[in-house]
Amino acid sequence: MSDEITLRDFQSYYPYAPTALAIKECVRLHSMRDLECEGPILDVGCGDGLFARLAFQDAEVWGIDIDGNEGRRAQASRAYSHVMLADITRARLPESFFGSCIANCSLEHVPDLGAALRTIYKSLKPGGVVYAFLPNRDWASHMATPRTLERLGLASLSRTVCEAIDQQFRHEHLEDAEGWARWFREAGFEVPRVDPIGSTASTVTFEMFLLPSLLGLTTKKLTGRWTLFPRLRSLEAVPVFALVRTLLALHGDSPLTAEFLVEGRKPL
């Protein structure tokens, strides 16, 4: 999957995010390129606004996040025309207003997923679309560590490691393709496609950068920002990208096992 992480996207994301996070977000940005998102756009779990700024540029985008600190950073980013600090399961959004919605790996963290999807459904215009990036149920099992344990005959330990990883990432829901589609259909959506994205190669490369990226997590907790000196960090983008591409190439054309891009449409 040589084109799932491009230099352009990496140079845009890396100055503001740890390498591991930049890898995942670049895969998602690449998957967004051919999607038609009619405005206004609702960004569910908008975070600091970086993804929306890179993905949508001049579109009218509304952000919603339950985390007050992230919401304030989203407001400061100027990526959104409106930012709402609210729980998506109970938020009072304008009905039949949004042309499209994006949920960038946010819905799997919502305990009451059905309520979240119903809120999104009501907020969309007839014919409106939601695009959701959601993890593959078995994504963690494709990391190098669980696979090595499996090969060593330590299947139980491998499963324990996978469960610990999912707990660390606070996944309330994990589904296969049909499982995710079922959630959307039960909320009233038509589901024209559930596309796998993110190769095993990108998952393993992400895993390799997790420990170095812990510094970014510490910085985020202390300052609210993943990185402190984005201009200086941008100077590293090209050599770090070269390393990422080298690691990706070690796995060749590996299957798409990391996530799904789910498309849900509100009937006309």
Phi, psi and chi 1 to 4 in degrees:
 res  aa     phi    psi   chi1   chi2   chi3   chi4
   1 MET       -   67.1  -59.1  -61.3  160.9      -
   2 SER   -68.3  -20.8   59.4      -      -      -
   3 ASP  -106.9    7.3   60.4  -11.0      -      -
   4 GLU   -74.4  -18.0   66.2  178.6  -23.0      -
   5 ILE  -129.2  112.6  -58.8  174.2      -      -
   6 THR  -100.9  156.7   66.8      -      -      -
   7 LEU   -61.7  -39.9  176.5   58.8      -      -
   8 ARG   -59.5  -48.2 -178.9 -177.0   68.9  170.0
   9 ASP   -66.6  -40.3  -71.6  -21.4      -      -
  10 PHE   -65.9  -40.8 -164.4   80.6      -      -
  11 GLN   -64.5  -29.4  -76.1 -179.8  -54.8      -
  12 SER   -76.6  -36.5  -62.6      -      -      -
  13 TYR   -93.3  -38.6 -134.0  102.3      -      -
  14 TYR   -57.8  -38.8  176.4   78.3      -      -
  15 PRO   -60.4  -21.2  -25.1   35.7      -      -
  16 TYR  -112.4    1.8  -54.9   98.1      -      -
  17 ALA  -148.0  151.9      -      -      -      -
  18 PRO   -59.7  156.7  -18.2   29.8      -      -
  19 THR   -58.2  -43.8  -51.9      -      -      -
  20 ALA   -59.6  -46.5      -      -      -      -
  21 LEU   -65.8  -40.3  177.8   58.7      -      -
  22 ALA   -60.2  -38.0      -      -      -      -
  23 ILE   -59.8  -50.3  -71.0  168.3      -      -
  24 LYS   -63.3  -44.7  -74.5  -70.8 -172.7 -178.3
  25 GLU   -69.3  -32.5  -64.5  -70.6   33.5      -
  26 CYS   -67.8  -36.1  -74.9      -      -      -
  27 VAL   -60.9  -42.3  170.4      -      -      -
  28 ARG   -70.4  -39.9  -64.3  164.5 -166.3  152.2
  29 LEU   -60.0  -41.9  -81.3  172.5      -      -
  30 HIS   -61.0  -38.7  176.1   71.0      -      -
  31 SER   -70.8  -20.6  -59.4      -      -      -
  32 MET   -79.3  -17.1  -72.0  -71.4  -59.3      -
  33 ARG   -56.9  -39.3  -65.3  -67.3  177.9 -136.6
  34 ASP   -97.8    8.2  -63.0  -33.7      -      -
  35 LEU   -88.8  137.3  -58.5 -179.7      -      -
  36 GLU   -95.1  117.6  -66.8 -175.3    5.5      -
  37 CYS  -117.5  100.8  -66.5      -      -      -
  38 GLU   -73.7  139.7  177.7 -173.1  -20.4      -
  39 GLY   -85.5  168.0      -      -      -      -
  40 PRO   -64.1  152.2  -15.1   29.1      -      -
  41 ILE  -108.4  134.2  -58.7  168.1      -      -
  42 LEU  -101.2  125.6  175.9   64.3      -      -
  43 ASP  -107.1  106.9 -176.1   -1.1      -      -
  44 VAL   -89.3  123.8  175.1      -      -      -
  45 GLY    72.2   52.3      -      -      -      -
  46 CYS   -68.5  -21.0   61.6      -      -      -
  47 GLY    62.0 -141.3      -      -      -      -
  48 ASP   -84.1   -2.6   59.0   12.3      -      -
  49 GLY    91.9   -3.3      -      -      -      -
  50 LEU   -64.4  -45.2  178.4   57.0      -      -
  51 PHE   -60.6  -45.2 -173.9   87.5      -      -
  52 ALA   -63.9  -39.2      -      -      -      -
  53 ARG   -63.1  -38.6  179.6  162.9   58.8   82.7
  54 LEU   -79.2  -33.5  -64.2  176.2      -      -
  55 ALA   -82.3  -35.5      -      -      -      -
  56 PHE  -115.3  -19.7  -57.4  120.9      -      -
  57 GLN    53.0 -101.1  -61.8  179.5   -7.2      -
  58 ASP   -92.3    3.9  -62.8  -31.7      -      -
  59 ALA   -72.0  157.9      -      -      -      -
  60 GLU   -81.4  116.8  179.5 -174.6   -6.4      -
  61 VAL  -127.4  132.3 -173.1      -      -      -
  62 TRP  -104.8  136.7  -68.3   37.6      -      -
  63 GLY  -111.4  145.8      -      -      -      -
  64 ILE  -135.8  133.8  180.0  170.4      -      -
  65 ASP  -150.5  143.0 -155.7  -65.3      -      -
  66 ILE   -80.7  -19.7 -164.1  170.9      -      -
  67 ASP   -87.4  117.2 -173.1  -49.5      -      -
  68 GLY   -62.7  -38.9      -      -      -      -
  69 ASN   -64.6  -43.3  -68.4  -33.8      -      -
  70 GLU   -65.3  -39.2  -71.5  -69.2   79.4      -
  71 GLY   -61.3  -39.8      -      -      -      -
  72 ARG   -67.9  -36.4  -76.2 -175.0  -77.9  -84.8
  73 ARG   -69.3  -36.3  -77.1 -172.6  -77.1  -87.3
  74 ALA   -61.8  -41.9      -      -      -      -
  75 GLN   -62.3  -42.9 -172.4   70.0   59.5      -
  76 ALA   -67.8  -24.9      -      -      -      -
  77 SER   -71.2  -19.4   73.9      -      -      -
  78 ARG    61.9   22.0  -60.7 -176.3  179.5  180.0
  79 ALA   -81.9  -14.0      -      -      -      -
  80 TYR  -123.4  146.0  -57.6  100.6      -      -
  81 SER   -79.0  -29.5   56.4      -      -      -
  82 HIS  -142.6  142.5  -63.3   79.3      -      -
  83 VAL  -126.8  128.5  174.8      -      -      -
  84 MET  -113.8  129.4  -65.3  162.9  -76.3      -
  85 LEU   -94.5   99.7  -58.4  179.8      -      -
  86 ALA  -161.6  160.8      -      -      -      -
  87 ASP   -85.2  122.2 -178.4  -19.6      -      -
  88 ILE   -62.3  -21.8 -172.5   60.7      -      -
  89 THR   -76.0  -19.1   65.1      -      -      -
  90 ARG  -128.9    5.2  -61.0 -167.6  -62.9  -90.9
  91 ALA   -66.0  142.7      -      -      -      -
  92 ARG   -94.0   87.2  -66.5 -173.2  175.1 -178.1
  93 LEU   -93.6  151.0  -59.7  175.8      -      -
  94 PRO   -61.2  132.7   19.2  -30.1      -      -
  95 GLU   -80.0  143.2  -67.5 -167.1   13.0      -
  96 SER    50.7   44.8  -60.2      -      -      -
  97 PHE  -111.4  -44.4  176.0   76.1      -      -
  98 PHE   -84.1  140.0  -63.7  102.5      -      -
  99 GLY   -79.5  -27.9      -      -      -      -
 100 SER  -157.8  165.9   53.4      -      -      -
 101 CYS  -141.2  142.6  169.8      -      -      -
 102 ILE  -122.7  134.9  179.8   72.0      -      -
 103 ALA  -127.2  100.2      -      -      -      -
 104 ASN   -90.5   89.9  177.9   13.8      -      -
 105 CYS    48.9   51.0  -80.0      -      -      -
 106 SER  -119.2  -35.1   55.3      -      -      -
 107 LEU   -67.7  -28.0  -66.6  176.9      -      -
 108 GLU   -67.9  -13.8   68.5  -89.7   23.5      -
 109 HIS   -93.4   -4.9  -56.4  -66.4      -      -
 110 VAL   -90.5  117.2 -180.0      -      -      -
 111 PRO   -56.6  -47.4  -27.0   35.9      -      -
 112 ASP   -95.6   75.0 -166.2  -11.8      -      -
 113 LEU   -62.5  -38.9  176.2   56.2      -      -
 114 GLY   -59.1  -43.4      -      -      -      -
 115 ALA   -64.4  -39.1      -      -      -      -
 116 ALA   -61.8  -44.8      -      -      -      -
 117 LEU   -67.5  -35.1  -70.3  171.5      -      -
 118 ARG   -67.8  -36.4  -71.1 -169.3  -66.2  -88.2
 119 THR   -63.6  -44.2  -60.9      -      -      -
 120 ILE   -62.9  -43.8  -66.4  169.4      -      -
 121 TYR   -56.6  -48.0 -177.0   91.2      -      -
 122 LYS   -64.0  -32.2  -68.8  177.2 -177.3  177.6
 123 SER   -78.8  -17.2   75.4      -      -      -
 124 LEU   -85.1  146.9  -72.9  171.5      -      -
 125 LYS   -66.6  155.4  -58.9  174.0 -176.2  176.2
 126 PRO   -54.5  130.6  -26.7   35.9      -      -
 127 GLY    87.1   -4.7      -      -      -      -
 128 GLY   -69.5  160.1      -      -      -      -
 129 VAL  -129.4  142.8   60.2      -      -      -
 130 VAL  -114.6  132.5   53.7      -      -      -
 131 TYR  -112.3  121.9  -64.3  109.4      -      -
 132 ALA  -124.3  126.3      -      -      -      -
 133 PHE   -89.1  122.5  -66.9  101.6      -      -
 134 LEU  -138.1  142.9  -65.4  159.5      -      -
 135 PRO   -71.7  144.0   25.8  -33.9      -      -
 136 ASN   -65.9  137.2 -174.4  -20.7      -      -
 137 ARG   -50.8  -37.5  179.1 -175.2   58.9 -164.6
 138 ASP  -104.6   20.9  -59.7  -37.6      -      -
 139 TRP   -58.1  -41.4   77.9  -77.6      -      -
 140 ALA   -66.9  -27.4      -      -      -      -
 141 SER   -68.2  -13.2   68.6      -      -      -
 142 HIS   -92.4   -0.1  -64.3  -80.7      -      -
 143 MET   -69.3  159.9  -72.4 -176.8  169.3      -
 144 ALA   -66.1  -39.8      -      -      -      -
 145 THR   -64.1  -52.4  -59.5      -      -      -
 146 PRO   -61.1  -37.7  -23.8   34.9      -      -
 147 ARG   -66.4  -37.7  -74.7 -169.2  -65.6  155.9
 148 THR   -64.9  -43.1  -61.2      -      -      -
 149 LEU   -62.2  -39.3  -67.7  171.4      -      -
 150 GLU   -61.0  -45.0 -170.8   79.9   27.9      -
 151 ARG   -65.7  -27.3  -74.8 -165.0  -65.7  -91.9
 152 LEU   -83.1    2.3  -68.5  173.5      -      -
 153 GLY    84.2   14.3      -      -      -      -
 154 LEU  -104.5   59.9  -57.6  171.9      -      -
 155 ALA   -63.0  -40.4      -      -      -      -
 156 SER   -63.7  -43.4  178.4      -      -      -
 157 LEU   -65.6  -37.2 -178.8   57.2      -      -
 158 SER   -60.2  -44.4  176.7      -      -      -
 159 ARG   -65.3  -38.0  -71.7 -168.6  -64.3  -88.2
 160 THR   -63.1  -40.8  -60.7      -      -      -
 161 VAL   -63.3  -43.8  168.2      -      -      -
 162 CYS   -61.5  -42.7  -70.0      -      -      -
 163 GLU   -63.7  -38.9  -69.5  169.6    1.2      -
 164 ALA   -65.7  -38.3      -      -      -      -
 165 ILE   -63.5  -45.5  -69.1  168.7      -      -
 166 ASP   -65.6  -35.4  -76.1  -44.3      -      -
 167 GLN   -65.8  -40.0  -71.2  176.2    0.5      -
 168 GLN   -62.4  -36.7 -177.7   64.2   34.9      -
 169 PHE   -88.1    3.7  -77.3   94.7      -      -
 170 ARG    57.0   47.8  -60.8  179.6 -179.1  177.0
 171 HIS   -83.1  112.5  -70.1  150.1      -      -
 172 GLU   -80.4  -27.4  -66.6  -76.3  -16.7      -
 173 HIS  -136.2  138.3  -56.3  -82.8      -      -
 174 LEU  -139.6  128.2  -73.9  167.0      -      -
 175 GLU  -139.4  161.1  -57.8  -79.1    0.0      -
 176 ASP   -84.8 -174.7   58.5   11.8      -      -
 177 ALA   -59.3  -47.0      -      -      -      -
 178 GLU   -67.8  -35.0  179.2   53.1   33.5      -
 179 GLY   -63.2  -43.7      -      -      -      -
 180 TRP   -65.2  -42.7  -73.2  123.1      -      -
 181 ALA   -59.7  -37.6      -      -      -      -
 182 ARG   -62.4  -41.8 -169.8 -179.7  -52.3  115.5
 183 TRP   -57.2  -44.9  -83.6  104.2      -      -
 184 PHE   -69.0  -40.7  -78.4   73.9      -      -
 185 ARG   -64.2  -39.4  -67.4 -168.9 -171.1  105.7
 186 GLU   -64.9  -24.4  -71.8  175.8   -5.8      -
 187 ALA   -85.8   -2.9      -      -      -      -
 188 GLY   108.4   -5.4      -      -      -      -
 189 PHE   -79.3  146.2  -71.8  101.2      -      -
 190 GLU   -81.1  145.3  -62.1  171.2  -10.3      -
 191 VAL  -123.5   88.0 -176.5      -      -      -
 192 PRO   -70.6  -21.6   21.0  -30.0      -      -
 193 ARG  -161.7  151.1   62.1  171.5  172.5  165.3
 194 VAL  -133.7   99.3 -179.5      -      -      -
 195 ASP   -96.5  129.5  -68.1  -19.2      -      -
 196 PRO   -71.2  139.4   26.0  -32.4      -      -
 197 ILE  -137.9  161.5   68.1  165.2      -      -
 198 GLY    80.5  107.7      -      -      -      -
 199 SER   -76.5  162.1   65.9      -      -      -
 200 THR   -57.8  -35.9  -64.1      -      -      -
 201 ALA   -59.4  -42.6      -      -      -      -
 202 SER   -70.1  -32.7   66.9      -      -      -
 203 THR   -65.3  -44.9  -64.4      -      -      -
 204 VAL   -66.0  -39.9  172.9      -      -      -
 205 THR   -65.1  -42.3  -55.4      -      -      -
 206 PHE   -54.5  -45.9  163.1   81.8      -      -
 207 GLU   -60.5  -39.9  177.7 -171.9    8.1      -
 208 MET   -64.4  -26.1  -69.6  178.8  177.4      -
 209 PHE  -100.0    4.3  -76.8  101.2      -      -
 210 LEU   -63.7  -49.1  -87.6  178.2      -      -
 211 LEU   -62.1  -48.1  -76.4  178.5      -      -
 212 PRO   -60.1  -26.6  -22.5   32.6      -      -
 213 SER   -79.4   -8.6  -64.7      -      -      -
 214 LEU   -62.3  -28.7  -72.2  178.2      -      -
 215 LEU   -61.2  -40.0  176.4   60.4      -      -
 216 GLY   -63.9  -37.9      -      -      -      -
 217 LEU   -64.3  -41.5  179.5   60.7      -      -
 218 THR   -62.7  -44.3  -58.1      -      -      -
 219 THR   -60.4  -40.8  -58.2      -      -      -
 220 LYS   -61.5  -43.6  176.9   80.8  167.0  177.5
 221 LYS   -67.1  -34.4  -70.6 -178.8  177.1  179.7
 222 LEU   -84.7  -34.7  -67.3  175.0      -      -
 223 THR  -121.3  -12.9   69.3      -      -      -
 224 GLY    86.2   -0.8      -      -      -      -
 225 ARG  -125.0  143.3  -59.9  167.5   57.8 -175.3
 226 TRP   -69.1  -37.2  -71.0  108.5      -      -
 227 THR  -131.2  153.9   65.1      -      -      -
 228 LEU  -102.0  -27.4  -64.5  178.8      -      -
 229 PHE  -129.8   72.6  -54.5  105.3      -      -
 230 PRO   -60.4  -33.7   16.7  -28.9      -      -
 231 ARG   -66.4  -42.6  -70.1 -172.5  179.2  179.8
 232 LEU   -67.2  -39.4  -71.3  176.7      -      -
 233 ARG   -65.2  -31.7 -169.7  169.8  167.9   83.0
 234 SER   -60.6  -25.3   66.3      -      -      -
 235 LEU   -67.6  -21.6  -59.3  177.3      -      -
 236 GLU   -88.8  -10.3  -54.2  172.7    1.9      -
 237 ALA   -58.0  -45.5      -      -      -      -
 238 VAL   -66.7  -49.7  171.9      -      -      -
 239 PRO   -64.2  -36.5   15.4  -28.0      -      -
 240 VAL   -67.8  -38.4  174.4      -      -      -
 241 PHE   -61.0  -40.3  175.6   76.1      -      -
 242 ALA   -60.9  -39.8      -      -      -      -
 243 LEU   -66.2  -43.3  175.3   58.1      -      -
 244 VAL   -59.7  -45.1  168.0      -      -      -
 245 ARG   -64.4  -37.3  -66.8  -76.7  -67.7 -150.2
 246 THR   -62.6  -43.6  -61.4      -      -      -
 247 LEU   -66.2  -39.3  -66.3  172.6      -      -
 248 LEU   -60.9  -41.6  -71.2  170.4      -      -
 249 ALA   -65.9  -25.3      -      -      -      -
 250 LEU   -61.6  -23.0  -67.4  176.2      -      -
 251 HIS  -102.9   -1.3  -61.6  -87.4      -      -
 252 GLY    60.8 -150.7      -      -      -      -
 253 ASP   -84.7   78.3  -78.1  -24.7      -      -
 254 SER   -80.7  157.9   56.6      -      -      -
 255 PRO   -68.9  162.5   23.5  -33.4      -      -
 256 LEU   -86.5  104.2  -59.3  174.0      -      -
 257 THR  -126.3   -2.9   57.4      -      -      -
 258 ALA   -84.1  -50.8      -      -      -      -
 259 GLU  -145.5  176.4  -61.8  173.5    2.8      -
 260 PHE  -126.2  145.5  -62.3  107.7      -      -
 261 LEU  -104.1  107.4  172.7   56.4      -      -
 262 VAL   -97.0  129.7 -179.5      -      -      -
 263 GLU  -108.9  120.7  177.3 -177.3  -24.0      -
 264 GLY  -117.8  132.0      -      -      -      -
 265 ARG  -118.9  134.8  -71.9 -166.5  173.8  -89.6
 266 LYS   -80.7  124.4 -176.8  174.3 -177.9  177.3
 267 PRO   -58.4  150.5  -23.6   33.6      -      -
 268 LEU   -69.0      -  -69.9  169.0      -      -
